[in-house]
């Protein structure tokens, strides 16, 4: 029951956070099977402006950096090189 309460709080806080304009290059990577946060992140990217982008990680769930680490690492490095980090 406590997990359900926590889920409600997280959903509200994420909605508030993700409704803001994104001012710096931001990459979201979500597993294709992440049913927990993917819908909110898709909305964040739509409302975030030109600086927000989303990559869906194939064959991955909520912990996409573990489920498909080679894909995650490759895309992360490409993003960092592109933004000059």
KOLGU-4560 file (N, C-alpha, C; in nm, 3 decimals, padded with zeros to 5 digits):
<recs>
<n_xx: 00.082 n_yy: -00.119 n_zz: 00.000 ca_xx: 00.000 ca_yy: 00.000 ca_zz: 00.000 c_xx: 00.087 c_yy: 00.126 c_zz: 00.000 mol: A seq: 1 type: UNK>
<n_xx: 00.198 n_yy: 00.120 n_zz: 00.075 ca_xx: 00.288 ca_yy: 00.237 ca_zz: 00.079 c_xx: 00.349 c_yy: 00.264 c_zz: -00.059 mol: A seq: 2 type: UNK>
<n_xx: 00.378 n_yy: 00.158 n_zz: -00.136 ca_xx: 00.432 ca_yy: 00.176 ca_zz: -00.270 c_xx: 00.332 c_yy: 00.248 c_zz: -00.359 mol: A seq: 3 type: UNK>
<n_xx: 00.205 n_yy: 00.219 n_zz: -00.342 ca_xx: 00.101 ca_yy: 00.286 ca_zz: -00.422 c_xx: 00.097 c_yy: 00.435 c_zz: -00.389 mol: A seq: 4 type: UNK>
<n_xx: 00.107 n_yy: 00.470 n_zz: -00.262 ca_xx: 00.110 ca_yy: 00.611 ca_zz: -00.222 c_xx: 00.231 c_yy: 00.681 c_zz: -00.280 mol: A seq: 5 type: UNK>
<n_xx: 00.346 n_yy: 00.614 n_zz: -00.274 ca_xx: 00.469 ca_yy: 00.670 ca_zz: -00.329 c_xx: 00.454 c_yy: 00.695 c_zz: -00.479 mol: A seq: 6 type: UNK>
<n_xx: 00.389 n_yy: 00.601 n_zz: -00.547 ca_xx: 00.368 ca_yy: 00.615 ca_zz: -00.691 c_xx: 00.287 c_yy: 00.738 c_zz: -00.726 mol: A seq: 7 type: UNK>
<n_xx: 00.185 n_yy: 00.769 n_zz: -00.646 ca_xx: 00.106 ca_yy: 00.889 ca_zz: -00.670 c_xx: 00.190 c_yy: 01.014 c_zz: -00.654 mol: A seq: 8 type: UNK>
<n_xx: 00.272 n_yy: 01.020 n_zz: -00.549 ca_xx: 00.358 ca_yy: 01.136 ca_zz: -00.526 c_xx: 00.458 c_yy: 01.153 c_zz: -00.639 mol: A seq: 9 type: UNK>
<n_xx: 00.519 n_yy: 01.045 n_zz: -00.683 ca_xx: 00.618 ca_yy: 01.052 ca_zz: -00.790 c_xx: 00.553 c_yy: 01.100 c_zz: -00.919 mol: A seq: 10 type: UNK>
<n_xx: 00.436 n_yy: 01.050 n_zz: -00.950 ca_xx: 00.368 ca_yy: 01.090 ca_zz: -01.072 c_xx: 00.340 c_yy: 01.240 c_zz: -01.072 mol: A seq: 11 type: UNK>
<n_xx: 00.293 n_yy: 01.294 n_zz: -00.961 ca_xx: 00.265 ca_yy: 01.437 ca_zz: -00.952 c_xx: 00.393 c_yy: 01.519 c_zz: -00.962 mol: A seq: 12 type: UNK>
<n_xx: 00.497 n_yy: 01.478 n_zz: -00.892 ca_xx: 00.624 ca_yy: 01.552 ca_zz: -00.896 c_xx: 00.686 c_yy: 01.548 c_zz: -01.035 mol: A seq: 13 type: UNK>
<n_xx: 00.679 n_yy: 01.434 n_zz: -01.101 ca_xx: 00.732 ca_yy: 01.423 ca_zz: -01.237 c_xx: 00.654 c_yy: 01.511 c_zz: -01.332 mol: A seq: 14 type: UNK>
<n_xx: 00.523 n_yy: 01.516 n_zz: -01.318 ca_xx: 00.442 ca_yy: 01.601 ca_zz: -01.405 c_xx: 00.481 c_yy: 01.746 c_zz: -01.391 mol: A seq: 15 type: UNK>
<n_xx: 00.504 n_yy: 01.791 n_zz: -01.268 ca_xx: 00.548 ca_yy: 01.929 ca_zz: -01.245 c_xx: 00.685 c_yy: 01.954 c_zz: -01.306 mol: A seq: 16 type: UNK>
<n_xx: 00.777 n_yy: 01.864 n_zz: -01.283 ca_xx: 00.913 ca_yy: 01.879 ca_zz: -01.335 c_xx: 00.914 c_yy: 01.878 c_zz: -01.487 mol: A seq: 17 type: UNK>
<n_xx: 00.841 n_yy: 01.786 n_zz: -01.546 ca_xx: 00.845 ca_yy: 01.768 ca_zz: -01.690 c_xx: 00.763 c_yy: 01.871 c_zz: -01.767 mol: A seq: 18 type: UNK>
<n_xx: 00.690 n_yy: 01.955 n_zz: -01.700 ca_xx: 00.613 ca_yy: 02.057 ca_zz: -01.770 c_xx: 00.696 c_yy: 02.182 c_zz: -01.799 mol: A seq: 19 type: UNK>
<n_xx: 00.818 n_yy: 02.185 n_zz: -01.751 ca_xx: 00.904 ca_yy: 02.303 ca_zz: -01.770 c_xx: 00.977 c_yy: 02.300 c_zz: -01.903 mol: A seq: 20 type: UNK>
<n_xx: 01.008 n_yy: 02.419 n_zz: -01.952 ca_xx: 01.091 ca_yy: 02.433 ca_zz: -02.072 c_xx: 01.232 c_yy: 02.387 c_zz: -02.038 mol: A seq: 21 type: UNK>
<n_xx: 01.291 n_yy: 02.309 n_zz: -02.126 ca_xx: 01.427 ca_yy: 02.258 ca_zz: -02.105 c_xx: 01.525 c_yy: 02.353 c_zz: -02.172 mol: A seq: 22 type: UNK>
<n_xx: 01.620 n_yy: 02.403 n_zz: -02.095 ca_xx: 01.711 ca_yy: 02.507 ca_zz: -02.145 c_xx: 01.846 c_yy: 02.455 c_zz: -02.192 mol: A seq: 23 type: UNK>
<n_xx: 01.882 n_yy: 02.334 n_zz: -02.157 ca_xx: 02.010 ca_yy: 02.277 ca_zz: -02.199 c_xx: 01.983 c_yy: 02.147 c_zz: -02.274 mol: A seq: 24 type: UNK>
<n_xx: 02.076 n_yy: 02.104 n_zz: -02.360 ca_xx: 02.056 ca_yy: 01.977 ca_zz: -02.429 c_xx: 02.034 c_yy: 01.864 c_zz: -02.328 mol: A seq: 25 type: UNK>
<n_xx: 01.924 n_yy: 01.795 n_zz: -02.345 ca_xx: 01.886 ca_yy: 01.689 ca_zz: -02.251 c_xx: 01.844 c_yy: 01.566 c_zz: -02.327 mol: A seq: 26 type: UNK>
<n_xx: 01.905 n_yy: 01.455 n_zz: -02.294 ca_xx: 01.873 ca_yy: 01.327 ca_zz: -02.357 c_xx: 01.806 c_yy: 01.238 c_zz: -02.254 mol: A seq: 27 type: UNK>
<n_xx: 01.687 n_yy: 01.193 n_zz: -02.287 ca_xx: 01.617 ca_yy: 01.092 ca_zz: -02.207 c_xx: 01.632 c_yy: 00.960 c_zz: -02.281 mol: A seq: 28 type: UNK>
<n_xx: 01.669 n_yy: 00.856 n_zz: -02.209 ca_xx: 01.671 ca_yy: 00.722 ca_zz: -02.267 c_xx: 01.585 c_yy: 00.633 c_zz: -02.181 mol: A seq: 29 type: UNK>
<n_xx: 01.488 n_yy: 00.573 n_zz: -02.245 ca_xx: 01.391 ca_yy: 00.490 ca_zz: -02.175 c_xx: 01.380 c_yy: 00.356 c_zz: -02.245 mol: A seq: 30 type: UNK>
<n_xx: 01.366 n_yy: 00.251 n_zz: -02.166 ca_xx: 01.345 ca_yy: 00.119 ca_zz: -02.222 c_xx: 01.209 c_yy: 00.110 c_zz: -02.289 mol: A seq: 31 type: UNK>
<n_xx: 01.203 n_yy: 00.037 n_zz: -02.398 ca_xx: 01.076 ca_yy: 00.026 ca_zz: -02.472 c_xx: 00.967 c_yy: -00.040 c_zz: -02.389 mol: A seq: 32 type: UNK>
<n_xx: 01.006 n_yy: -00.116 n_zz: -02.288 ca_xx: 00.908 ca_yy: -00.184 ca_zz: -02.204 c_xx: 00.892 c_yy: -00.118 c_zz: -02.067 mol: A seq: 33 type: UNK>
<n_xx: 00.935 n_yy: 00.008 n_zz: -02.054 ca_xx: 00.921 ca_yy: 00.079 ca_zz: -01.928 c_xx: 00.780 c_yy: 00.138 c_zz: -01.919 mol: A seq: 34 type: UNK>
<n_xx: 00.692 n_yy: 00.065 n_zz: -01.853 ca_xx: 00.556 ca_yy: 00.113 ca_zz: -01.840 c_xx: 00.538 c_yy: 00.211 c_zz: -01.726 mol: A seq: 35 type: UNK>
<n_xx: 00.643 n_yy: 00.229 n_zz: -01.645 ca_xx: 00.632 ca_yy: 00.314 ca_zz: -01.527 c_xx: 00.648 c_yy: 00.462 c_zz: -01.561 mol: A seq: 36 type: UNK>
<n_xx: 00.753 n_yy: 00.497 n_zz: -01.636 ca_xx: 00.783 ca_yy: 00.638 ca_zz: -01.660 c_xx: 00.782 c_yy: 00.682 c_zz: -01.806 mol: A seq: 37 type: UNK>
<n_xx: 00.781 n_yy: 00.590 n_zz: -01.899 ca_xx: 00.790 ca_yy: 00.626 ca_zz: -02.040 c_xx: 00.681 c_yy: 00.726 c_zz: -02.083 mol: A seq: 38 type: UNK>
<n_xx: 00.556 n_yy: 00.709 n_zz: -02.045 ca_xx: 00.454 ca_yy: 00.808 ca_zz: -02.087 c_xx: 00.484 c_yy: 00.950 c_zz: -02.038 mol: A seq: 39 type: UNK>
<n_xx: 00.531 n_yy: 00.964 n_zz: -01.915 ca_xx: 00.563 ca_yy: 01.098 ca_zz: -01.863 c_xx: 00.683 c_yy: 01.158 c_zz: -01.936 mol: A seq: 40 type: UNK>
<n_xx: 00.781 n_yy: 01.076 n_zz: -01.966 ca_xx: 00.900 ca_yy: 01.127 ca_zz: -02.035 c_xx: 00.866 c_yy: 01.167 c_zz: -02.178 mol: A seq: 41 type: UNK>
<n_xx: 00.781 n_yy: 01.090 n_zz: -02.243 ca_xx: 00.738 ca_yy: 01.130 ca_zz: -02.378 c_xx: 00.671 c_yy: 01.266 c_zz: -02.375 mol: A seq: 42 type: UNK>
<n_xx: 00.590 n_yy: 01.292 n_zz: -02.275 ca_xx: 00.526 ca_yy: 01.423 ca_zz: -02.259 c_xx: 00.630 c_yy: 01.530 c_zz: -02.231 mol: A seq: 43 type: UNK>
<n_xx: 00.729 n_yy: 01.500 n_zz: -02.149 ca_xx: 00.834 ca_yy: 01.596 ca_zz: -02.118 c_xx: 00.909 c_yy: 01.638 c_zz: -02.243 mol: A seq: 44 type: UNK>
<n_xx: 00.936 n_yy: 01.544 n_zz: -02.329 ca_xx: 01.008 ca_yy: 01.575 ca_zz: -02.453 c_xx: 00.921 c_yy: 01.660 c_zz: -02.544 mol: A seq: 45 type: UNK>
<n_xx: 00.793 n_yy: 01.630 n_zz: -02.551 ca_xx: 00.703 ca_yy: 01.712 ca_zz: -02.635 c_xx: 00.694 c_yy: 01.856 c_zz: -02.584 mol: A seq: 46 type: UNK>
<n_xx: 00.693 n_yy: 01.875 n_zz: -02.453 ca_xx: 00.679 ca_yy: 02.010 ca_zz: -02.399 c_xx: 00.812 c_yy: 02.076 c_zz: -02.367 mol: A seq: 47 type: UNK>
<n_xx: 00.921 n_yy: 02.003 n_zz: -02.381 ca_xx: 01.052 ca_yy: 02.054 ca_zz: -02.341 c_xx: 01.119 c_yy: 02.146 c_zz: -02.441 mol: A seq: 48 type: UNK>
<n_xx: 01.071 n_yy: 02.150 n_zz: -02.563 ca_xx: 01.132 ca_yy: 02.236 ca_zz: -02.663 c_xx: 01.240 c_yy: 02.163 c_zz: -02.742 mol: A seq: 49 type: UNK>
<n_xx: 01.319 n_yy: 02.240 n_zz: -02.815 ca_xx: 01.418 ca_yy: 02.183 ca_zz: -02.906 c_xx: 01.535 c_yy: 02.118 c_zz: -02.835 mol: A seq: 50 type: UNK>
<n_xx: 01.556 n_yy: 02.146 n_zz: -02.707 ca_xx: 01.670 ca_yy: 02.091 ca_zz: -02.636 c_xx: 01.646 c_yy: 01.950 c_zz: -02.582 mol: A seq: 51 type: UNK>
<n_xx: 01.524 n_yy: 01.903 n_zz: -02.586 ca_xx: 01.491 ca_yy: 01.772 ca_zz: -02.530 c_xx: 01.481 c_yy: 01.668 c_zz: -02.641 mol: A seq: 52 type: UNK>
<n_xx: 01.539 n_yy: 01.553 n_zz: -02.615 ca_xx: 01.526 ca_yy: 01.442 ca_zz: -02.710 c_xx: 01.510 c_yy: 01.312 c_zz: -02.632 mol: A seq: 53 type: UNK>
<n_xx: 01.448 n_yy: 01.216 n_zz: -02.697 ca_xx: 01.420 ca_yy: 01.087 ca_zz: -02.636 c_xx: 01.468 c_yy: 00.977 c_zz: -02.728 mol: A seq: 54 type: UNK>
<n_xx: 01.538 n_yy: 00.881 n_zz: -02.671 ca_xx: 01.576 ca_yy: 00.760 ca_zz: -02.742 c_xx: 01.514 c_yy: 00.644 c_zz: -02.668 mol: A seq: 55 type: UNK>
<n_xx: 01.442 n_yy: 00.561 n_zz: -02.742 ca_xx: 01.382 ca_yy: 00.441 ca_zz: -02.685 c_xx: 01.484 c_yy: 00.328 c_zz: -02.698 mol: A seq: 56 type: UNK>
<n_xx: 01.518 n_yy: 00.268 n_zz: -02.586 ca_xx: 01.618 ca_yy: 00.160 ca_zz: -02.583 c_xx: 01.546 c_yy: 00.028 c_zz: -02.611 mol: A seq: 57 type: UNK>
<n_xx: 01.585 n_yy: -00.041 n_zz: -02.720 ca_xx: 01.519 ca_yy: -00.168 ca_zz: -02.751 c_xx: 01.559 c_yy: -00.277 c_zz: -02.651 mol: A seq: 58 type: UNK>
<n_xx: 01.472 n_yy: -00.373 n_zz: -02.638 ca_xx: 01.498 ca_yy: -00.489 ca_zz: -02.551 c_xx: 01.534 c_yy: -00.447 c_zz: -02.409 mol: A seq: 59 type: UNK>
<n_xx: 01.463 n_yy: -00.348 n_zz: -02.357 ca_xx: 01.493 ca_yy: -00.297 ca_zz: -02.223 c_xx: 01.365 c_yy: -00.254 c_zz: -02.153 mol: A seq: 60 type: UNK>
<n_xx: 01.371 n_yy: -00.262 n_zz: -02.022 ca_xx: 01.261 ca_yy: -00.217 ca_zz: -01.939 c_xx: 01.300 c_yy: -00.091 c_zz: -01.865 mol: A seq: 61 type: UNK>
<n_xx: 01.259 n_yy: -00.082 n_zz: -01.739 ca_xx: 01.283 ca_yy: 00.038 ca_zz: -01.659 c_xx: 01.433 c_yy: 00.064 c_zz: -01.636 mol: A seq: 62 type: UNK>
<n_xx: 01.511 n_yy: -00.039 n_zz: -01.622 ca_xx: 01.655 ca_yy: -00.023 ca_zz: -01.596 c_xx: 01.730 c_yy: -00.046 c_zz: -01.728 mol: A seq: 63 type: UNK>
<n_xx: 01.709 n_yy: 00.046 n_zz: -01.821 ca_xx: 01.759 ca_yy: 00.027 ca_zz: -01.957 c_xx: 01.911 c_yy: 00.028 c_zz: -01.968 mol: A seq: 64 type: UNK>
<n_xx: 01.979 n_yy: 00.094 n_zz: -01.875 ca_xx: 02.125 ca_yy: 00.096 ca_zz: -01.879 c_xx: 02.184 c_yy: -00.039 c_zz: -01.839 mol: A seq: 65 type: UNK>
<n_xx: 02.105 n_yy: -00.124 n_zz: -01.777 ca_xx: 02.149 ca_yy: -00.259 ca_zz: -01.743 c_xx: 02.094 c_yy: -00.359 c_zz: -01.846 mol: A seq: 66 type: UNK>
<n_xx: 01.969 n_yy: -00.342 n_zz: -01.883 ca_xx: 01.904 ca_yy: -00.436 ca_zz: -01.975 c_xx: 01.970 c_yy: -00.439 c_zz: -02.112 mol: A seq: 67 type: UNK>
<n_xx: 02.014 n_yy: -00.324 n_zz: -02.161 ca_xx: 02.078 ca_yy: -00.316 ca_zz: -02.293 c_xx: 02.193 c_yy: -00.215 c_zz: -02.283 mol: A seq: 68 type: UNK>
<n_xx: 02.293 n_yy: -00.252 n_zz: -02.206 ca_xx: 02.402 ca_yy: -00.160 ca_zz: -02.174 c_xx: 02.484 c_yy: -00.116 c_zz: -02.295 mol: A seq: 69 type: UNK>
<n_xx: 02.503 n_yy: -00.203 n_zz: -02.393 ca_xx: 02.584 ca_yy: -00.162 ca_zz: -02.509 c_xx: 02.513 c_yy: -00.053 c_zz: -02.589 mol: A seq: 70 type: UNK>
<n_xx: 02.384 n_yy: -00.067 n_zz: -02.610 ca_xx: 02.307 ca_yy: 00.036 ca_zz: -02.679 c_xx: 02.308 c_yy: 00.166 c_zz: -02.599 mol: A seq: 71 type: UNK>
<n_xx: 02.280 n_yy: 00.154 n_zz: -02.469 ca_xx: 02.276 ca_yy: 00.270 ca_zz: -02.381 c_xx: 02.410 c_yy: 00.345 c_zz: -02.383 mol: A seq: 72 type: UNK>
<n_xx: 02.519 n_yy: 00.274 n_zz: -02.369 ca_xx: 02.651 ca_yy: 00.337 ca_zz: -02.366 c_xx: 02.684 c_yy: 00.405 c_zz: -02.499 mol: A seq: 73 type: UNK>
<n_xx: 02.654 n_yy: 00.338 n_zz: -02.610 ca_xx: 02.683 ca_yy: 00.395 ca_zz: -02.741 c_xx: 02.606 c_yy: 00.525 c_zz: -02.763 mol: A seq: 74 type: UNK>
<n_xx: 02.478 n_yy: 00.525 n_zz: -02.734 ca_xx: 02.395 ca_yy: 00.644 ca_zz: -02.754 c_xx: 02.437 c_yy: 00.756 c_zz: -02.658 mol: A seq: 75 type: UNK>
<n_xx: 02.470 n_yy: 00.720 n_zz: -02.535 ca_xx: 02.515 ca_yy: 00.821 ca_zz: -02.438 c_xx: 02.642 c_yy: 00.890 c_zz: -02.487 mol: A seq: 76 type: UNK>
<n_xx: 02.739 n_yy: 00.813 n_zz: -02.533 ca_xx: 02.864 ca_yy: 00.872 ca_zz: -02.581 c_xx: 02.842 c_yy: 00.957 c_zz: -02.705 mol: A seq: 77 type: UNK>
<n_xx: 02.755 n_yy: 00.913 n_zz: -02.795 ca_xx: 02.724 ca_yy: 00.994 ca_zz: -02.914 c_xx: 02.663 c_yy: 01.127 c_zz: -02.874 mol: A seq: 78 type: UNK>
<n_xx: 02.574 n_yy: 01.125 n_zz: -02.778 ca_xx: 02.511 ca_yy: 01.248 ca_zz: -02.730 c_xx: 02.615 c_yy: 01.341 c_zz: -02.670 mol: A seq: 79 type: UNK>
<n_xx: 02.701 n_yy: 01.288 n_zz: -02.584 ca_xx: 02.803 ca_yy: 01.372 ca_zz: -02.520 c_xx: 02.899 c_yy: 01.433 c_zz: -02.621 mol: A seq: 80 type: UNK>
<n_xx: 02.937 n_yy: 01.357 n_zz: -02.722 ca_xx: 03.023 ca_yy: 01.411 ca_zz: -02.827 c_xx: 02.952 c_yy: 01.520 c_zz: -02.905 mol: A seq: 81 type: UNK>
<n_xx: 02.824 n_yy: 01.501 n_zz: -02.931 ca_xx: 02.747 ca_yy: 01.598 ca_zz: -03.009 c_xx: 02.731 c_yy: 01.732 c_zz: -02.935 mol: A seq: 82 type: UNK>
<n_xx: 02.714 n_yy: 01.727 n_zz: -02.804 ca_xx: 02.693 ca_yy: 01.851 ca_zz: -02.729 c_xx: 02.824 c_yy: 01.909 c_zz: -02.680 mol: A seq: 83 type: UNK>
<n_xx: 02.934 n_yy: 01.841 n_zz: -02.706 ca_xx: 03.065 ca_yy: 01.895 ca_zz: -02.671 c_xx: 03.106 c_yy: 01.876 c_zz: -02.527 mol: A seq: 84 type: UNK>
<n_xx: 03.054 n_yy: 01.775 n_zz: -02.463 ca_xx: 03.091 ca_yy: 01.750 ca_zz: -02.323 c_xx: 03.226 c_yy: 01.682 c_zz: -02.314 mol: A seq: 85 type: UNK>
</recs>
